[in-house]
Amino acid sequence: MNIKKVSEQLEITPDTIRYYERIRLVPPINRNKNGVRDFTDLDIQRLDFIKCMRHAGLSIESLHEYMHLYSLNDDRTIPARKKILEEEAEKLDKRIASL
């Protein structure tokens, strides 16, 4: 699937997708013979997860760390990933309380 279709499906801009790829929140997207990004279902799932987490208030830095740990494909990283999400949830709770 190309970037336009992915962007429409996920309701995020192509520029945002390119940015996430550039800062390595997602691995480099494979390209077809014409050099056009060719998204797999896994690429789309990752982008959807990132979108969801950004909407929940996770920082780019925390997401970057989380996605790096996830990419290691090692269950031993689960406690570290859980800690990232718990810390971000605490930040969100504090932000809600201050509002």
Jmol script that loads the backbone (N, CA, C; Angstrom):
load data "model"
ATOM      1  N   MET A   1       0.857  -1.170   0.000  1.00  0.00           N
ATOM      2  CA  MET A   1       0.000   0.000   0.000  1.00  0.00           C
ATOM      3  C   MET A   1       0.907   1.239   0.000  1.00  0.00           C
ATOM      4  N   ASN A   2       0.528   2.263  -0.736  1.00  0.00           N
ATOM      5  CA  ASN A   2       1.361   3.468  -0.800  1.00  0.00           C
ATOM      6  C   ASN A   2       1.027   4.451   0.333  1.00  0.00           C
ATOM      7  N   ILE A   3       1.845   5.484   0.454  1.00  0.00           N
ATOM      8  CA  ILE A   3       1.742   6.411   1.578  1.00  0.00           C
ATOM      9  C   ILE A   3       0.404   7.156   1.582  1.00  0.00           C
ATOM     10  N   LYS A   4      -0.119   7.463   0.410  1.00  0.00           N
ATOM     11  CA  LYS A   4      -1.397   8.185   0.350  1.00  0.00           C
ATOM     12  C   LYS A   4      -2.521   7.335   0.947  1.00  0.00           C
ATOM     13  N   LYS A   5      -2.569   6.071   0.565  1.00  0.00           N
ATOM     14  CA  LYS A   5      -3.628   5.186   1.067  1.00  0.00           C
ATOM     15  C   LYS A   5      -3.473   4.948   2.572  1.00  0.00           C
ATOM     16  N   VAL A   6      -2.238   4.766   3.017  1.00  0.00           N
ATOM     17  CA  VAL A   6      -1.992   4.558   4.451  1.00  0.00           C
ATOM     18  C   VAL A   6      -2.403   5.795   5.228  1.00  0.00           C
ATOM     19  N   SER A   7      -2.046   6.947   4.709  1.00  0.00           N
ATOM     20  CA  SER A   7      -2.380   8.202   5.374  1.00  0.00           C
ATOM     21  C   SER A   7      -3.888   8.386   5.481  1.00  0.00           C
ATOM     22  N   GLU A   8      -4.609   8.041   4.442  1.00  0.00           N
ATOM     23  CA  GLU A   8      -6.072   8.135   4.477  1.00  0.00           C
ATOM     24  C   GLU A   8      -6.657   7.119   5.456  1.00  0.00           C
ATOM     25  N   GLN A   9      -6.142   5.901   5.437  1.00  0.00           N
ATOM     26  CA  GLN A   9      -6.657   4.855   6.308  1.00  0.00           C
ATOM     27  C   GLN A   9      -6.442   5.207   7.779  1.00  0.00           C
ATOM     28  N   LEU A  10      -5.263   5.732   8.108  1.00  0.00           N
ATOM     29  CA  LEU A  10      -4.934   6.026   9.504  1.00  0.00           C
ATOM     30  C   LEU A  10      -5.290   7.449   9.929  1.00  0.00           C
ATOM     31  N   GLU A  11      -5.685   8.252   8.944  1.00  0.00           N
ATOM     32  CA  GLU A  11      -6.020   9.660   9.203  1.00  0.00           C
ATOM     33  C   GLU A  11      -4.857  10.414   9.831  1.00  0.00           C
ATOM     34  N   ILE A  12      -3.679  10.225   9.246  1.00  0.00           N
ATOM     35  CA  ILE A  12      -2.502  11.029   9.587  1.00  0.00           C
ATOM     36  C   ILE A  12      -1.871  11.472   8.277  1.00  0.00           C
ATOM     37  N   THR A  13      -1.159  12.561   8.323  1.00  0.00           N
ATOM     38  CA  THR A  13      -0.626  13.112   7.075  1.00  0.00           C
ATOM     39  C   THR A  13       0.575  12.312   6.582  1.00  0.00           C
ATOM     40  N   PRO A  14       0.785  12.344   5.267  1.00  0.00           N
ATOM     41  CA  PRO A  14       1.987  11.711   4.729  1.00  0.00           C
ATOM     42  C   PRO A  14       3.265  12.301   5.347  1.00  0.00           C
ATOM     43  N   ASP A  15       3.253  13.604   5.617  1.00  0.00           N
ATOM     44  CA  ASP A  15       4.425  14.233   6.241  1.00  0.00           C
ATOM     45  C   ASP A  15       4.701  13.641   7.616  1.00  0.00           C
ATOM     46  N   THR A  16       3.651  13.352   8.369  1.00  0.00           N
ATOM     47  CA  THR A  16       3.827  12.748   9.692  1.00  0.00           C
ATOM     48  C   THR A  16       4.425  11.353   9.554  1.00  0.00           C
ATOM     49  N   ILE A  17       3.939  10.596   8.594  1.00  0.00           N
ATOM     50  CA  ILE A  17       4.476   9.254   8.360  1.00  0.00           C
ATOM     51  C   ILE A  17       5.952   9.339   7.986  1.00  0.00           C
ATOM     52  N   ARG A  18       6.289  10.248   7.088  1.00  0.00           N
ATOM     53  CA  ARG A  18       7.690  10.413   6.686  1.00  0.00           C
ATOM     54  C   ARG A  18       8.548  10.822   7.888  1.00  0.00           C
ATOM     55  N   TYR A  19       8.008  11.704   8.729  1.00  0.00           N
ATOM     56  CA  TYR A  19       8.723  12.141   9.923  1.00  0.00           C
ATOM     57  C   TYR A  19       8.993  10.960  10.854  1.00  0.00           C
ATOM     58  N   TYR A  20       7.991  10.138  11.102  1.00  0.00           N
ATOM     59  CA  TYR A  20       8.167   8.971  11.969  1.00  0.00           C
ATOM     60  C   TYR A  20       9.226   8.023  11.409  1.00  0.00           C
ATOM     61  N   GLU A  21       9.260   7.902  10.094  1.00  0.00           N
ATOM     62  CA  GLU A  21      10.288   7.060   9.476  1.00  0.00           C
ATOM     63  C   GLU A  21      11.663   7.713   9.610  1.00  0.00           C
ATOM     64  N   ARG A  22      11.729   9.016   9.373  1.00  0.00           N
ATOM     65  CA  ARG A  22      13.006   9.742   9.436  1.00  0.00           C
ATOM     66  C   ARG A  22      13.637   9.681  10.819  1.00  0.00           C
ATOM     67  N   ILE A  23      12.795   9.785  11.874  1.00  0.00           N
ATOM     68  CA  ILE A  23      13.357   9.753  13.232  1.00  0.00           C
ATOM     69  C   ILE A  23      13.418   8.325  13.778  1.00  0.00           C
ATOM     70  N   ARG A  24      13.085   7.376  12.918  1.00  0.00           N
ATOM     71  CA  ARG A  24      13.189   5.938  13.213  1.00  0.00           C
ATOM     72  C   ARG A  24      12.228   5.441  14.286  1.00  0.00           C
ATOM     73  N   LEU A  25      11.052   6.053  14.345  1.00  0.00           N
ATOM     74  CA  LEU A  25       9.993   5.475  15.173  1.00  0.00           C
ATOM     75  C   LEU A  25       9.496   4.193  14.530  1.00  0.00           C
ATOM     76  N   VAL A  26       9.559   4.157  13.215  1.00  0.00           N
ATOM     77  CA  VAL A  26       9.268   2.935  12.463  1.00  0.00           C
ATOM     78  C   VAL A  26      10.516   2.605  11.649  1.00  0.00           C
ATOM     79  N   PRO A  27      10.750   1.326  11.404  1.00  0.00           N
ATOM     80  CA  PRO A  27      11.888   0.967  10.555  1.00  0.00           C
ATOM     81  C   PRO A  27      11.695   1.534   9.153  1.00  0.00           C
ATOM     82  N   PRO A  28      12.770   1.633   8.402  1.00  0.00           N
ATOM     83  CA  PRO A  28      12.624   2.127   7.019  1.00  0.00           C
ATOM     84  C   PRO A  28      11.590   1.295   6.259  1.00  0.00           C
ATOM     85  N   ILE A  29      10.736   1.997   5.548  1.00  0.00           N
ATOM     86  CA  ILE A  29       9.671   1.345   4.785  1.00  0.00           C
ATOM     87  C   ILE A  29      10.265   0.836   3.464  1.00  0.00           C
ATOM     88  N   ASN A  30       9.951  -0.409   3.129  1.00  0.00           N
ATOM     89  CA  ASN A  30      10.416  -0.943   1.847  1.00  0.00           C
ATOM     90  C   ASN A  30       9.854  -0.110   0.715  1.00  0.00           C
ATOM     91  N   ARG A  31      10.604  -0.070  -0.361  1.00  0.00           N
ATOM     92  CA  ARG A  31      10.172   0.679  -1.541  1.00  0.00           C
ATOM     93  C   ARG A  31      10.067  -0.256  -2.728  1.00  0.00           C
ATOM     94  N   ASN A  32       9.135   0.077  -3.611  1.00  0.00           N
ATOM     95  CA  ASN A  32       8.997  -0.743  -4.818  1.00  0.00           C
ATOM     96  C   ASN A  32      10.072  -0.355  -5.833  1.00  0.00           C
ATOM     97  N   LYS A  33      10.019  -0.956  -7.006  1.00  0.00           N
ATOM     98  CA  LYS A  33      11.074  -0.718  -8.014  1.00  0.00           C
ATOM     99  C   LYS A  33      11.126   0.736  -8.485  1.00  0.00           C
ATOM    100  N   ASN A  34      10.034   1.479  -8.272  1.00  0.00           N
ATOM    101  CA  ASN A  34       9.997   2.887  -8.657  1.00  0.00           C
ATOM    102  C   ASN A  34      10.412   3.812  -7.523  1.00  0.00           C
ATOM    103  N   GLY A  35      10.771   3.225  -6.365  1.00  0.00           N
ATOM    104  CA  GLY A  35      11.204   4.038  -5.229  1.00  0.00           C
ATOM    105  C   GLY A  35      10.059   4.529  -4.351  1.00  0.00           C
ATOM    106  N   VAL A  36       8.842   4.057  -4.608  1.00  0.00           N
ATOM    107  CA  VAL A  36       7.667   4.477  -3.840  1.00  0.00           C
ATOM    108  C   VAL A  36       7.541   3.568  -2.616  1.00  0.00           C
ATOM    109  N   ARG A  37       7.276   4.186  -1.462  1.00  0.00           N
ATOM    110  CA  ARG A  37       7.096   3.395  -0.242  1.00  0.00           C
ATOM    111  C   ARG A  37       5.976   2.382  -0.439  1.00  0.00           C
ATOM    112  N   ASP A  38       6.251   1.158   0.018  1.00  0.00           N
ATOM    113  CA  ASP A  38       5.281   0.070  -0.114  1.00  0.00           C
ATOM    114  C   ASP A  38       5.052  -0.516   1.279  1.00  0.00           C
ATOM    115  N   PHE A  39       3.989  -0.049   1.940  1.00  0.00           N
ATOM    116  CA  PHE A  39       3.716  -0.394   3.332  1.00  0.00           C
ATOM    117  C   PHE A  39       3.141  -1.797   3.463  1.00  0.00           C
ATOM    118  N   THR A  40       3.664  -2.537   4.431  1.00  0.00           N
ATOM    119  CA  THR A  40       3.118  -3.853   4.756  1.00  0.00           C
ATOM    120  C   THR A  40       2.065  -3.687   5.851  1.00  0.00           C
ATOM    121  N   ASP A  41       1.359  -4.761   6.132  1.00  0.00           N
ATOM    122  CA  ASP A  41       0.381  -4.723   7.232  1.00  0.00           C
ATOM    123  C   ASP A  41       1.076  -4.410   8.554  1.00  0.00           C
ATOM    124  N   LEU A  42       2.284  -4.962   8.763  1.00  0.00           N
ATOM    125  CA  LEU A  42       3.026  -4.694   9.992  1.00  0.00           C
ATOM    126  C   LEU A  42       3.408  -3.221  10.092  1.00  0.00           C
ATOM    127  N   ASP A  43       3.823  -2.618   8.992  1.00  0.00           N
ATOM    128  CA  ASP A  43       4.137  -1.185   8.990  1.00  0.00           C
ATOM    129  C   ASP A  43       2.912  -0.375   9.409  1.00  0.00           C
ATOM    130  N   ILE A  44       1.760  -0.739   8.877  1.00  0.00           N
ATOM    131  CA  ILE A  44       0.514  -0.025   9.175  1.00  0.00           C
ATOM    132  C   ILE A  44       0.135  -0.217  10.636  1.00  0.00           C
ATOM    133  N   GLN A  45       0.302  -1.423  11.157  1.00  0.00           N
ATOM    134  CA  GLN A  45       0.010  -1.673  12.574  1.00  0.00           C
ATOM    135  C   GLN A  45       0.910  -0.833  13.471  1.00  0.00           C
ATOM    136  N   ARG A  46       2.187  -0.743  13.133  1.00  0.00           N
ATOM    137  CA  ARG A  46       3.112   0.073  13.929  1.00  0.00           C
ATOM    138  C   ARG A  46       2.691   1.532  13.913  1.00  0.00           C
ATOM    139  N   LEU A  47       2.361   2.035  12.732  1.00  0.00           N
ATOM    140  CA  LEU A  47       1.936   3.434  12.626  1.00  0.00           C
ATOM    141  C   LEU A  47       0.646   3.682  13.400  1.00  0.00           C
ATOM    142  N   ASP A  48      -0.267   2.742  13.358  1.00  0.00           N
ATOM    143  CA  ASP A  48      -1.520   2.885  14.091  1.00  0.00           C
ATOM    144  C   ASP A  48      -1.255   2.907  15.597  1.00  0.00           C
ATOM    145  N   PHE A  49      -0.353   2.059  16.068  1.00  0.00           N
ATOM    146  CA  PHE A  49       0.021   2.046  17.483  1.00  0.00           C
ATOM    147  C   PHE A  49       0.636   3.386  17.870  1.00  0.00           C
ATOM    148  N   ILE A  50       1.544   3.889  17.062  1.00  0.00           N
ATOM    149  CA  ILE A  50       2.192   5.172  17.341  1.00  0.00           C
ATOM    150  C   ILE A  50       1.157   6.289  17.376  1.00  0.00           C
ATOM    151  N   LYS A  51       0.242   6.281  16.423  1.00  0.00           N
ATOM    152  CA  LYS A  51      -0.822   7.289  16.399  1.00  0.00           C
ATOM    153  C   LYS A  51      -1.623   7.248  17.696  1.00  0.00           C
ATOM    154  N   CYS A  52      -1.998   6.059  18.104  1.00  0.00           N
ATOM    155  CA  CYS A  52      -2.784   5.876  19.327  1.00  0.00           C
ATOM    156  C   CYS A  52      -2.010   6.400  20.548  1.00  0.00           C
ATOM    157  N   MET A  53      -0.754   6.049  20.636  1.00  0.00           N
ATOM    158  CA  MET A  53       0.063   6.473  21.778  1.00  0.00           C
ATOM    159  C   MET A  53       0.300   7.983  21.784  1.00  0.00           C
ATOM    160  N   ARG A  54       0.473   8.570  20.610  1.00  0.00           N
ATOM    161  CA  ARG A  54       0.634  10.029  20.529  1.00  0.00           C
ATOM    162  C   ARG A  54      -0.652  10.715  20.981  1.00  0.00           C
ATOM    163  N   HIS A  55      -1.794  10.191  20.577  1.00  0.00           N
ATOM    164  CA  HIS A  55      -3.079  10.761  20.995  1.00  0.00           C
ATOM    165  C   HIS A  55      -3.283  10.617  22.499  1.00  0.00           C
ATOM    166  N   ALA A  56      -2.674   9.590  23.078  1.00  0.00           N
ATOM    167  CA  ALA A  56      -2.763   9.390  24.530  1.00  0.00           C
ATOM    168  C   ALA A  56      -1.780  10.283  25.280  1.00  0.00           C
ATOM    169  N   GLY A  57      -0.920  10.972  24.544  1.00  0.00           N
ATOM    170  CA  GLY A  57      -0.021  11.925  25.178  1.00  0.00           C
ATOM    171  C   GLY A  57       1.410  11.473  25.341  1.00  0.00           C
ATOM    172  N   LEU A  58       1.782  10.308  24.805  1.00  0.00           N
ATOM    173  CA  LEU A  58       3.165   9.871  24.935  1.00  0.00           C
ATOM    174  C   LEU A  58       4.087  10.794  24.159  1.00  0.00           C
ATOM    175  N   SER A  59       5.220  11.061  24.761  1.00  0.00           N
ATOM    176  CA  SER A  59       6.212  11.905  24.099  1.00  0.00           C
ATOM    177  C   SER A  59       6.913  11.111  23.001  1.00  0.00           C
ATOM    178  N   ILE A  60       7.480  11.828  22.057  1.00  0.00           N
ATOM    179  CA  ILE A  60       8.248  11.189  20.987  1.00  0.00           C
ATOM    180  C   ILE A  60       9.415  10.412  21.596  1.00  0.00           C
ATOM    181  N   GLU A  61      10.052  10.994  22.606  1.00  0.00           N
ATOM    182  CA  GLU A  61      11.201  10.346  23.233  1.00  0.00           C
ATOM    183  C   GLU A  61      10.803   8.997  23.848  1.00  0.00           C
ATOM    184  N   SER A  62       9.700   8.980  24.585  1.00  0.00           N
ATOM    185  CA  SER A  62       9.238   7.742  25.202  1.00  0.00           C
ATOM    186  C   SER A  62       8.831   6.720  24.150  1.00  0.00           C
ATOM    187  N   LEU A  63       8.164   7.192  23.114  1.00  0.00           N
ATOM    188  CA  LEU A  63       7.763   6.289  22.035  1.00  0.00           C
ATOM    189  C   LEU A  63       8.980   5.718  21.320  1.00  0.00           C
ATOM    190  N   HIS A  64       9.983   6.554  21.130  1.00  0.00           N
ATOM    191  CA  HIS A  64      11.203   6.102  20.469  1.00  0.00           C
ATOM    192  C   HIS A  64      11.844   4.976  21.287  1.00  0.00           C
ATOM    193  N   GLU A  65      11.944   5.179  22.589  1.00  0.00           N
ATOM    194  CA  GLU A  65      12.519   4.164  23.464  1.00  0.00           C
ATOM    195  C   GLU A  65      11.664   2.890  23.440  1.00  0.00           C
ATOM    196  N   TYR A  66      10.356   3.054  23.540  1.00  0.00           N
ATOM    197  CA  TYR A  66       9.442   1.917  23.529  1.00  0.00           C
ATOM    198  C   TYR A  66       9.579   1.124  22.226  1.00  0.00           C
ATOM    199  N   MET A  67       9.534   1.817  21.097  1.00  0.00           N
ATOM    200  CA  MET A  67       9.595   1.140  19.811  1.00  0.00           C
ATOM    201  C   MET A  67      10.947   0.453  19.610  1.00  0.00           C
ATOM    202  N   HIS A  68      12.005   1.063  20.122  1.00  0.00           N
ATOM    203  CA  HIS A  68      13.319   0.407  20.039  1.00  0.00           C
ATOM    204  C   HIS A  68      13.292  -0.912  20.806  1.00  0.00           C
ATOM    205  N   LEU A  69      12.785  -0.868  22.035  1.00  0.00           N
ATOM    206  CA  LEU A  69      12.702  -2.096  22.831  1.00  0.00           C
ATOM    207  C   LEU A  69      11.826  -3.136  22.144  1.00  0.00           C
ATOM    208  N   TYR A  70      10.712  -2.694  21.593  1.00  0.00           N
ATOM    209  CA  TYR A  70       9.802  -3.606  20.892  1.00  0.00           C
ATOM    210  C   TYR A  70      10.503  -4.261  19.697  1.00  0.00           C
ATOM    211  N   SER A  71      11.300  -3.473  18.989  1.00  0.00           N
ATOM    212  CA  SER A  71      11.961  -3.990  17.785  1.00  0.00           C
ATOM    213  C   SER A  71      12.990  -5.075  18.103  1.00  0.00           C
ATOM    214  N   LEU A  72      13.426  -5.156  19.346  1.00  0.00           N
ATOM    215  CA  LEU A  72      14.389  -6.187  19.732  1.00  0.00           C
ATOM    216  C   LEU A  72      13.755  -7.577  19.741  1.00  0.00           C
ATOM    217  N   ASN A  73      12.418  -7.607  19.740  1.00  0.00           N
ATOM    218  CA  ASN A  73      11.664  -8.863  19.702  1.00  0.00           C
ATOM    219  C   ASN A  73      12.130  -9.818  20.813  1.00  0.00           C
ATOM    220  N   ASP A  74      12.210  -9.256  22.013  1.00  0.00           N
ATOM    221  CA  ASP A  74      12.709 -10.011  23.161  1.00  0.00           C
ATOM    222  C   ASP A  74      11.746  -9.794  24.324  1.00  0.00           C
ATOM    223  N   ASP A  75      11.143 -10.871  24.789  1.00  0.00           N
ATOM    224  CA  ASP A  75      10.181 -10.762  25.889  1.00  0.00           C
ATOM    225  C   ASP A  75      10.801 -10.190  27.157  1.00  0.00           C
ATOM    226  N   ARG A  76      12.118 -10.246  27.267  1.00  0.00           N
ATOM    227  CA  ARG A  76      12.773  -9.673  28.452  1.00  0.00           C
ATOM    228  C   ARG A  76      12.653  -8.153  28.491  1.00  0.00           C
ATOM    229  N   THR A  77      12.246  -7.534  27.375  1.00  0.00           N
ATOM    230  CA  THR A  77      12.066  -6.074  27.362  1.00  0.00           C
ATOM    231  C   THR A  77      10.673  -5.661  27.824  1.00  0.00           C
ATOM    232  N   ILE A  78       9.796  -6.618  28.056  1.00  0.00           N
ATOM    233  CA  ILE A  78       8.417  -6.298  28.449  1.00  0.00           C
ATOM    234  C   ILE A  78       8.373  -5.458  29.728  1.00  0.00           C
ATOM    235  N   PRO A  79       9.132  -5.794  30.792  1.00  0.00           N
ATOM    236  CA  PRO A  79       9.090  -4.940  31.987  1.00  0.00           C
ATOM    237  C   PRO A  79       9.524  -3.502  31.701  1.00  0.00           C
ATOM    238  N   ALA A  80      10.535  -3.323  30.873  1.00  0.00           N
ATOM    239  CA  ALA A  80      10.996  -1.968  30.537  1.00  0.00           C
ATOM    240  C   ALA A  80       9.935  -1.223  29.731  1.00  0.00           C
ATOM    241  N   ARG A  81       9.278  -1.918  28.805  1.00  0.00           N
ATOM    242  CA  ARG A  81       8.217  -1.278  28.020  1.00  0.00           C
ATOM    243  C   ARG A  81       7.039  -0.921  28.911  1.00  0.00           C
ATOM    244  N   LYS A  82       6.712  -1.811  29.835  1.00  0.00           N
ATOM    245  CA  LYS A  82       5.614  -1.549  30.770  1.00  0.00           C
ATOM    246  C   LYS A  82       5.938  -0.335  31.631  1.00  0.00           C
ATOM    247  N   LYS A  83       7.185  -0.227  32.060  1.00  0.00           N
ATOM    248  CA  LYS A  83       7.599   0.917  32.886  1.00  0.00           C
ATOM    249  C   LYS A  83       7.438   2.226  32.122  1.00  0.00           C
ATOM    250  N   ILE A  84       7.810   2.241  30.863  1.00  0.00           N
ATOM    251  CA  ILE A  84       7.646   3.446  30.038  1.00  0.00           C
ATOM    252  C   ILE A  84       6.181   3.863  30.019  1.00  0.00           C
ATOM    253  N   LEU A  85       5.294   2.912  29.775  1.00  0.00           N
ATOM    254  CA  LEU A  85       3.860   3.228  29.707  1.00  0.00           C
ATOM    255  C   LEU A  85       3.319   3.677  31.058  1.00  0.00           C
ATOM    256  N   GLU A  86       3.788   3.064  32.140  1.00  0.00           N
ATOM    257  CA  GLU A  86       3.344   3.469  33.473  1.00  0.00           C
ATOM    258  C   GLU A  86       3.804   4.888  33.796  1.00  0.00           C
ATOM    259  N   GLU A  87       5.047   5.215  33.444  1.00  0.00           N
ATOM    260  CA  GLU A  87       5.556   6.573  33.690  1.00  0.00           C
ATOM    261  C   GLU A  87       4.777   7.600  32.881  1.00  0.00           C
ATOM    262  N   GLU A  88       4.469   7.253  31.649  1.00  0.00           N
ATOM    263  CA  GLU A  88       3.694   8.174  30.819  1.00  0.00           C
ATOM    264  C   GLU A  88       2.269   8.323  31.346  1.00  0.00           C
ATOM    265  N   ALA A  89       1.699   7.250  31.879  1.00  0.00           N
ATOM    266  CA  ALA A  89       0.361   7.322  32.472  1.00  0.00           C
ATOM    267  C   ALA A  89       0.367   8.240  33.692  1.00  0.00           C
ATOM    268  N   GLU A  90       1.422   8.166  34.491  1.00  0.00           N
ATOM    269  CA  GLU A  90       1.552   9.063  35.652  1.00  0.00           C
ATOM    270  C   GLU A  90       1.607  10.514  35.204  1.00  0.00           C
ATOM    271  N   LYS A  91       2.385  10.795  34.171  1.00  0.00           N
ATOM    272  CA  LYS A  91       2.476  12.163  33.641  1.00  0.00           C
ATOM    273  C   LYS A  91       1.093  12.641  33.184  1.00  0.00           C
ATOM    274  N   LEU A  92       0.367  11.762  32.517  1.00  0.00           N
ATOM    275  CA  LEU A  92      -0.958  12.112  32.031  1.00  0.00           C
ATOM    276  C   LEU A  92      -1.909  12.375  33.193  1.00  0.00           C
ATOM    277  N   ASP A  93      -1.852  11.549  34.231  1.00  0.00           N
ATOM    278  CA  ASP A  93      -2.685  11.752  35.420  1.00  0.00           C
ATOM    279  C   ASP A  93      -2.398  13.104  36.064  1.00  0.00           C
ATOM    280  N   LYS A  94      -1.127  13.456  36.159  1.00  0.00           N
ATOM    281  CA  LYS A  94      -0.752  14.750  36.727  1.00  0.00           C
ATOM    282  C   LYS A  94      -1.266  15.897  35.860  1.00  0.00           C
ATOM    283  N   ARG A  95      -1.170  15.736  34.560  1.00  0.00           N
ATOM    284  CA  ARG A  95      -1.649  16.781  33.653  1.00  0.00           C
ATOM    285  C   ARG A  95      -3.168  16.942  33.797  1.00  0.00           C
ATOM    286  N   ILE A  96      -3.878  15.842  33.900  1.00  0.00           N
ATOM    287  CA  ILE A  96      -5.336  15.888  34.063  1.00  0.00           C
ATOM    288  C   ILE A  96      -5.687  16.549  35.391  1.00  0.00           C
ATOM    289  N   ALA A  97      -4.987  16.196  36.458  1.00  0.00           N
ATOM    290  CA  ALA A  97      -5.241  16.776  37.767  1.00  0.00           C
ATOM    291  C   ALA A  97      -5.005  18.281  37.776  1.00  0.00           C
ATOM    292  N   SER A  98      -4.007  18.735  37.045  1.00  0.00           N
ATOM    293  CA  SER A  98      -3.712  20.164  37.022  1.00  0.00           C
ATOM    294  C   SER A  98      -4.747  20.940  36.219  1.00  0.00           C
ATOM    295  N   LEU A  99      -5.403  20.273  35.292  1.00  0.00           N
ATOM    296  CA  LEU A  99      -6.455  20.938  34.514  1.00  0.00           C
ATOM    297  C   LEU A  99      -7.715  21.082  35.326  1.00  0.00           C
TER     298      LEU A  99
END
end "model"
wireframe off; spacefill off
backbone 0.3
color backbone group
